[in-house]
Amino acid sequence: MSERIEIGGDEDPEAAELRSGLVTLVLSLVEIVDEALEREAVRRMESGELDPEEIERLGKHLATLDEEITALQRRENVEDAVAELRGQLDGVVDDALTGLEQEPGATTTLDADVDATGDGGGEPVDE
């Protein structure tokens, strides 16, 4: 299996730009998934769902994933582009959440149908 995504010829500047953009997008998405996995791991750890061996194994796997993401960004020379795209995506999400909060009757939670017990039987709560 090839280590590089080949798009067009190596000497075609448009193909190189397209490839760089694709790699940037993929690595940005992988970073987002990685962060979601890390948050879920912390949640499970804090709730006591994981024993010490599972915590250590999970920590090692997440650290390895972070190292691989960083190595790929360096190898593809897209560290700055990934950081810029992530910043733009974060801005879009922040704007969307702000827009939701400002809508009439909007709730302060993303999932208003889930009550405090988490069973989904409650009504949305406005704060």
Buried (B, 14 or more C-beta within 10 A) or exposed (E): EEEEEEBEEEEEEEBBEBBBBEBBBBBBEBBBEBEEBBEEBEEBBEEEEBEEEEBEEBEEEBEEBBEEBBEBBEEBEBBEBBBEBBEEBEEEEEEEEEEEEEEEEEBEEEEBEBBEEEEEEEEBEEE
